[in-house]
Amino acid sequence: MARGEHSPACARRWREQAVSRQWSLWQTAQAINSCCGVSLLKAHRLARGWSARQAIEELERLCEIHSLGLPRASIDLLNAWENNRARPRPQTIDQIARLYSANAVRLGLAADYCDDGDGPDVVVVAPSHTVPAPAIPADDGAPARARPAAATDLDDEAERRALFHHALLSSGLPLNGRLLAEVERTRQDVDRTLASTTMSEDQLDRLDEQVLRYRREYIKSAPLPMLYRLMLEVSDVRRLVAARQPAAIQRRLLNATTMLALLSADALMKLGDTRQAHAWYGTARAASDDMGEVRLRALVRAQEAMLPYYYGDLTETVRLAREARMLAGSAPSSPAALGAAAEARALARMGEHQAARVALAEAERIFSRMPREGADHLAFRFSERRLQFYRMGTLIELGEAEQVQEWISRSASPYTIDPALVLLDQAAHVAREGDYDQACRLAEQALTQVPPEHRTSIVVTRARALLSIIPRAQRRTPAARHLHDLLAEAGPQLALERP
């Protein structure tokens, strides 16, 4: 018995009343539906006095007699259908409709097989009554009939609102059976809405697996085709989020939305479309905030901190990184470690070396306390390789870059552009120290080791920025000219840049 339903004894009393008043099974089902807080589908079964097992046995017998094929039904499935947790297949809907001699209006499931034509008067009862209420008279005094199949939920809602407005405006109107019945129907509609879903557990599991696959493939995939794939997936998920879902399902959809939005934002950042990248980070933030899970909210802020680091204001990177750490709390987690590492790298570039060392030590401390998550490489998982990447970037700005070339030479990182980004960090630092030829050689090494499909704006723009800080007198050296020619040959195909 589901929560909020009356006991089976209540349905039994209605069957007894139905016998004495010579009601049809449809009238009995309506009375049970109105009083006992059960779905119409379950009310049809209770009107016949069947257990779930008996209903399945009767369905199997019906299918055998009429050669309808073996029904795909069981006691567990019937309970799920009756409590709006799942929906039967079209063929099974047809079989159930035959079993109960019902139609789409009376079951809310399938085609019309009712055997009583327009049928007798509708029976609606007040839940507090022990004796069935009479048929509801219409405004013109004629008995009310069953609502035709063409009637919509919107029409039903409008009539109900009109009834309550009329009751409010009619001073002294006594409480009656119809008003009580409409109060009960309103509650039942809300319960059905809360329980309704357009997704099964299997569909949710497949969606989670798909998002996990995107996070795994994203590390090695070129950003532009990956962006197109993500857009297709986001469109599907958006339609599911737009429909009313139970809270548990909605949370899983919001988690998928957040991850897909983060992947899209990161791809756009790599492609150099900072405006849309910023907007997609905002979408990820809205989805994670709606979900309310603090670690997911922290992860979004920590990832968003990358955008101003590569394209904007370093102080904004520090602000977002600190906000991520605050949200993540004291427990060791990927967002907390990433936030500390991102803050350390930005502070080091800003020249705040002591604060950068403190933040880097905090990132390493958090990571040392994190549970190991296996060797699987996933986007947004703060692994040992991610920690090494941020450590290299921080040490370069601190002037302690001895380990960089060794790390790059032995790196078998699945993160395709990480070595190039580290080399470009080192090139920029060397250029600021005045060794322009070495800076150009490092930038050239970064460009040539990246596959063409990954040589996007996040790499190319930084190499071009390096050339711009070299004094004009130094731009005629062989190393500078070679880098200039390499960038010129690369042309627009290396980057998706906005005019």
N, C-alpha and C positions, 0 to 999 in steps of 0.2 A: 504494500500500500504506500503510495507516494505521499510526500509531505503535504498536508492541507486537505487530504481526502477524508471523507467519512468512512466509517467502518462498513464491511460487507452487510452488516445487519440493516443498515439504512436502505441499501438497495433492495434487500429482501422485503422490507416493509412496503416499498413502492411497488414491487411485483404483486404483493398481496392486494394492495389498493387497485392495481391495474386489473386484476381478475374480477374483483367485485364491481368495478365500474366499466368493465368490458372495453378497456383501452387496447389499442393496437400496440405491437412491439415498438413502433416508432414513437408513439405517445409516451410509452413507458421509458424509453431511452431518453426522451427529452426531460422528463421529470427527474430521472437520476442524474443527468448531466447538469441540470439547473441546481439541484439540491446538494449533490454529493461532491462537487468539486472535481469531477473526472472529465476527461476528454469525451467527445461524442463517440469516438471509436470504442473506447472502453465501456461507455454507457450502453452501447448496443450489445456487448457481450454480457454485461451485468443484467440487462433487461431479460436475457434468456436464461439467466442463472448459471451460466457456464463458468468453469474455472479456465485459466489460461490453457491448461493441458487439454481440456475438453474442446476449446475453440480450435486448437491446432488439429485435433483428431477429426472434428467436423469438417475443417477445411480440407484435410487430406481425403476424407470420404467424398466430399463434393467434387474435388478435382478428379478422383478416380471414376465417379459415376458419369461425369460429363467429359471425360477424356481431355482434361485441361493441362495435363502434365503434372509432374511432382511439384508441389508448392515449395518455394524457397522460404520457409518460415520455421520458426522454433519458438519455444516459450520465451527465451531471452529476447529474441527479436520482436515478438509481439509486445512484450512489456516496454521495449524501447519505442515502438511505434505509438503505443497508447499514451506514453508519457512525453511525447514530442521530442525524444532524444535522437530519433532517426526517422527515415521515411522509406517505406517499402518500394521495391522496383515496380515499374508500370504493370508488368504482367501480374505481380502479386496483388497490386491495388485492385486490378480487375477481379481477381479471384475473391478477395475480401468483400468487395462490393456485392458480388453474387451471393456470398455466404450470408450476408446480413440483409439481402434484398433492399439495398439502399442506393443512394446516388451521391453525386459530388457535394450537394448542399448538406445532406444528412451525415456524410462521413468526412467531408473535406478532403477526399482522396481522388476519386475517379469518376467514371461514367455513370449514367443514370440507369439503375436497374430496379427502381422502386415498383412495388406491385399494387399500390393503392391510388394510382392516378394523382389527382391534386391532393388527395389525402384528407383526413379529418382535421378538426381544429388543432392548432398548436397548443400544447400543454406547457405552461411555464409555472414554476413553483417558487415560493419564497423559501430560503434555506432554513428559516426558523420554524416553518410550519410542519406539523406532523401529518396534516391532511392535504392532499393535492389541491392546488388552487384551480378555479374554473378557467376555461379558455379566456384569453384576453380579448375584450371587445375592442374593435377599432373605433376611431372617432365617430364614425357614422352609425355605430351600433351593430354593424355586421360582425360576425365572429372573425377573428384574425386567422389568416392562413399561413402555412409554412412559407418562408421567404423564398422567392424564386431564385434559380441558380444565377441569374444575371445580376442580382443584388450584390453590391460591392461593400467592402469594409467601410469605405468612406460614407456610403449611404447609411449604413447601420450606425455609424458614429454620429452622423448628423441627426438622425431620428432620436438617438439617445440623449444628445445634448438638448434637443428641443423639448424632450420630456422633462428634463431637470430644470430647464429655464421656465417652463410652464409651472412646475411645482413651486419654484421660487417666487414667481409673480402672483400666484394664487394664494392669497392669505388664508390661512386656516385649512389648507388642503391636507387631509389626514394621510398618514403613511398607509400605503396599501400594498397588496401583493405584487402589483406590476412594478412599483418603484423599488421594492426590495429585490425583485428578480433582476432588475436592471443594474442595481448596485452589485449584485452577485456576478452578473455577466461582465461588468466592467472589471472586476477583480480577476475573473477567469481570463479575459483578454490580456490583461497585464501579465498574468502568469504565463500564458502562451507566448507572449512576446519575449519575456525573459528567458524562456526555455528554447525559443526558436533558434535554429542555426542553419546555415547553408553549407556547412562543412562537417565531414565525418572525421573521426580520429585518424583514420588511414590517410585522408587528404592532408591533415595537419602534419602528420609525420613525414609525408612526402615533401611538403613545403619546407619543413625544417631541414630535411636532407638536401634539398636543392640549394637552400641558402648556405649550408655548410659546404657544399660543392663549389659554390661561387667563391666563398672565402678561401678555399684551398686553391682553386684555379687562378684566382686573381693575382696571386703572388708572381706567377710566371707569365700571365697573359698580357698581350698588348692592350693598352687602355682604351683605344677607340672601339675595336670590336666588342670588348667586354662591356663598354658603356651601352652599346646597342642591345646586347643580351639582357643587361640589367633593366633597361627601359621596358622590354617585353614582360619581364617578370614583375616589375613594379606595377604595370598596368593591371595584371591579373590580381595582384594582392590588393590594390586599391579598391577594386570592385567588391572584394570580400570584406574589407574593413568598412566600406560604406553601408553594408547590410547590418542589421541588428544581430549581434552574436552574444552568447553567454560570456560572462566575464573571463572565464578561464581561456576560452577560445580567442576572445578579443586580445588578451594579453599576449598570446603566442603570435597573433597576427601583427600586433604592434612591435614585438621584438623583431619579426621578420622585416617589417617596414623600416625599422631603424637600421638594421644591418644593410639592407639593400640601398637605403639612402646614403649611408656612410661610404659604401663601395662606389656609388655613383659620384659622390662629392670628391672622393680621392682620385677617381679616374679623370674627372674634369679638372682637378688641380694639376695633375700631371700633364694634361693637354693644354694648360695655360688659360682656361676659361675661368678666371677668378670670380667673376660675377655669379655665374651659375654654380660654381663650386660652393661659394658662400651661401647661396640660396638652398642648396641641397643639404648643407650642414644644418641650416635652420630647420629644414624638414625633419632631419634625423633628431634634432633637439626636441621638436614638438612631439614626435612620436614617442621618444623615450620619456619625456615629461608626462605625457598622457598615461603611459604605462606605469610610471611611478617607481621603477626599480632604480635605486640610487647608483648602483655600480654601472648600469647601462647609461644612465645620465652622465656619470663621470667619464665613461669611455668616449662618449660623443664629444665632450669638451676637450679631452686630451687629444683626440684625433683632429678636431677642428683647429687646435693650436698649430698644426703643421702649415696651414694656409698662410697666416701672417709671417711665419718663419721664412718661408721661401719667397713670398711675394709682397709682404707688407711690413707692419710695424712689430719689432721684436718685443716691445712692451706689451702688446696685445697677446703675443705668444705666452709670455710670462703670466699674464692675468688669467688666461684660459687654463694654463697648466695648473696654476694654484687653485682655481675653482674646481678643477677635476680632482685634485688631491683632497680638497675639503669635502667634496661629495663622497669620495671613495671611503673616507674614514680611516680608522687606524688599522683595520684588518688588511693583511697583505693581499693584493689583487693586481691583475694586469693594468686596470686604469690608474691605480695609485702609483705603480712603478713607472708606467709610461708618463704620467704627469710629472713626476720628479725628474725623470731623464730628459723630457722635453724642456723643462725649466732650466736644468743644468746647461744644456747646449745653448739655449738662448742667452742666459746670463753670461756665459763664457764669451760669446760673440759680442755682447755689449760691453765687455771689459770688466765685469764684476767677477773677478776670478775667485775670490774667497767664497762668495755666495754660490758660485757655480760648483766649487769643490764640495761644499756642504750638500747641495742638492744631488750631485752625482753619488755621493756616499749614501744618501738617503735612498736613492733608486736601487743601489746595490744591496742595501740592507733589506729593503722591501722584497726584492727579488729572491734573496737568500731564504726568506721565510715563506715564499709562495710554494704551494704544492706543485710538484712536477706534473706536467700535462702530456707527457709522451713526446714522441719525435714528430708528430704530425704538425706541419706548418700551415697555419691559418692566418689570414689577414686579421689584424686587431688582437692577436694573441701575443703577449709580451714574452718572448722566448729568450733563450741565451743569445741567439744571433741578434735579436732586436736590441738587447742590452749592449752588446758589443758595438753595434752600429752607432748608438747614441754616445757610448763612451768614446769611440774614435772621434766623433764630431766635437765633443767637449774637449778632449785632450789636444786636438789640433789647435783650437782657439787658446788653450792654455800654454801653447808652445812646447808640448810634450808629444810630438807626433812620431817618435821613433818607431812605434809599433804599427804605424799605418800601412806601410808598404808590405810588411810581413803579413799583416791581416788580409790585405787585398790579394797577395800572391797565393795564400793558402785557402782563401775563401771559396767554399763550394756553396755559397749562399743561394737559396732558392729565390731570394728577393733580387730580381734581375738588375735593377738600377742602383741598388745600395752601394756597391763599390764605386760606381761613377759619381754618386753624390758625395761620398767621402773624399774622393780625389778632387772634386771641385771645391769642397771646403778647404782642403789642403792648398789647392792652387790659389784661392782667394787670400788665405793667410800668408802664403809665401809672397804674393804680389804686394800685400800691405807692408811686408818686411823689405820690399825693394828688389827682390830677385825676380824680375819680370820674365826672363827667358825660362827659368825653371817653372814658373807659374804657367806659362803657355804650354810647355811640354806636358805638365800634369793635366791641364785641361784637354789637350789633344789625346792623351792616353784615355781620359774619361770618355770622350766622344767615340773613339774608335772601338772601345771594348763593349759598347752598348749596341745590341741588335737594332737595325734601322727602325723597326716598328715600335721600339721603346724609346727612340731618340726624340722625345717630345719636348714641349716647352720647358718643363721643369729642369731638363738638362741643358737644352740649347740656350735658353735665355740667360742662364747663369754663366755659360761660357762666353756669351756676347758681353755680358756685364763685366767680365774679367778684362776683356779687351778695352772696354771704355775707361777703365781706371789706369791703364798704362799711359804714361806721358807720351805725347806725340813723337818726341825725339826717339823714344824706345820702340815705336811701332814698326820701324823699318828693319828690325833684326830678323834673321832667318826664322827663329822660333815664332815670333809674333806674326810674320807674314804667312807662315805655314798654317797657323791657327786661323787666321783671317780667311785664307783660301779654302780651308776645310769647311768653315761655316758658310762661306759664299756658295760653295758647291752643294752644300746640304740644302740650302734654300728653304722654301716654305714647307717642303714635305717632311722636314724634321720636326716641325712644331705646328700645332693648331693654335694660332695666335689671333687675337681679336685686333682689328685695325685701331 
